Amino acid sequence: MDKYERLLQELVGMAPEKLDSWKKTSNDKCTCPNCPTYTKCAETAMELLYCIKGRSPKCITAGDMDGCMCPECAFAQEYDLSNLFYCVNGSENEMRQKGE
């Protein structure tokens, strides 16, 4: 089991107040707002952590792809995430399940 899989297990069993704290800390680490693919719509909707939450529900499409900062993200590095363009392709978990 790798770091990301351990994180998912921890999140499932986490108490709600601790989960809220984890989300805030993780949002603060998130590189998405500095990414060239991040749109004004995503900023207004406060979309973050695509690597965990999955693709953008309405703000970022394949046509918006203009570079990817995922490998540089502190969160991605901490949990050894290996994919790109989570905002368009889906979460690390979704891509792993697809075999990507």
C-alpha positions as CSV (number, residue, x, y, z in Angstrom):
1,M,0.0,0.0,0.0
2,D,1.4,3.4,-1.0
3,K,1.1,6.8,0.7
4,Y,-2.0,7.7,-1.4
5,E,-3.8,4.5,-0.5
6,R,-3.0,5.0,3.2
7,L,-4.3,8.6,2.9
8,L,-7.6,7.4,1.5
9,Q,-8.0,4.9,4.3
10,E,-7.3,7.6,6.9
11,L,-9.9,9.9,5.3
12,V,-12.6,7.3,5.4
13,G,-12.2,6.8,9.1
14,M,-11.6,10.4,10.1
15,A,-13.8,12.3,12.5
16,P,-15.7,15.2,10.9
17,E,-13.9,17.9,12.7
18,K,-10.5,16.4,11.9
19,L,-11.6,16.0,8.3
20,D,-12.5,19.7,8.1
21,S,-9.1,20.6,9.5
22,W,-7.4,18.3,7.0
23,K,-9.3,19.9,4.1
24,K,-8.3,23.4,5.1
25,T,-4.6,22.4,5.4
26,S,-4.7,20.6,2.1
27,N,-6.5,23.5,0.4
28,D,-3.7,25.7,1.6
29,K,-1.1,23.4,0.0
30,C,-3.0,23.2,-3.3
31,T,-1.2,24.5,-6.4
32,C,-4.3,24.6,-8.6
33,P,-4.8,28.4,-8.4
34,N,-1.3,29.0,-9.8
35,C,-1.8,26.5,-12.7
36,P,-2.1,27.9,-16.3
37,T,-5.1,25.6,-16.8
38,Y,-7.0,27.0,-13.7
39,T,-9.8,29.3,-14.9
40,K,-11.5,32.3,-13.4
41,C,-14.7,30.1,-13.2
42,A,-12.7,27.6,-11.1
43,E,-11.4,30.4,-8.9
44,T,-14.9,31.8,-8.3
45,A,-16.3,28.3,-7.5
46,M,-13.3,27.7,-5.2
47,E,-12.5,24.4,-6.9
48,L,-9.4,22.8,-5.4
49,L,-7.8,19.4,-4.8
50,Y,-8.9,17.8,-8.1
51,C,-6.4,15.0,-7.4
52,I,-8.7,14.0,-4.5
53,K,-12.1,15.3,-5.5
54,G,-12.0,14.6,-9.2
55,R,-12.4,16.6,-12.4
56,S,-13.9,20.1,-12.4
57,P,-17.7,19.8,-12.5
58,K,-18.2,22.8,-14.7
59,C,-15.3,25.2,-14.9
60,I,-12.4,23.4,-16.7
61,T,-12.6,21.3,-19.9
62,A,-10.0,19.7,-22.2
63,G,-10.1,22.8,-24.3
64,D,-8.7,24.8,-21.3
65,M,-5.6,22.6,-20.9
66,D,-2.6,25.0,-21.0
67,G,0.0,23.2,-18.9
68,C,0.0,21.2,-15.7
69,M,1.5,21.9,-12.4
70,C,0.4,18.7,-10.7
71,P,3.9,17.2,-10.4
72,E,5.1,20.4,-8.6
73,C,2.2,20.4,-6.1
74,A,3.3,19.9,-2.5
75,F,0.2,17.7,-2.0
76,A,1.0,15.5,-5.0
77,Q,4.6,15.2,-3.9
78,E,3.7,14.3,-0.3
79,Y,1.4,11.5,-1.4
80,D,3.4,10.3,-4.4
81,L,0.6,11.1,-6.9
82,S,1.6,10.1,-10.4
83,N,-1.0,11.5,-12.9
84,L,-1.6,14.8,-14.6
85,F,-4.5,17.2,-15.4
86,Y,-6.7,15.9,-12.5
87,C,-9.0,18.9,-13.2
88,V,-9.9,17.3,-16.6
89,N,-9.1,13.6,-16.2
90,G,-10.4,12.9,-12.6
91,S,-8.9,12.1,-9.3
92,E,-5.8,9.9,-8.7
93,N,-8.2,7.2,-7.5
94,E,-10.3,7.4,-10.7
95,M,-7.2,7.2,-12.9
96,R,-5.7,4.3,-11.0
97,Q,-8.9,2.4,-11.3
98,K,-8.8,3.0,-15.1
99,G,-5.2,1.7,-15.1
100,E,-3.7,5.1,-16.0
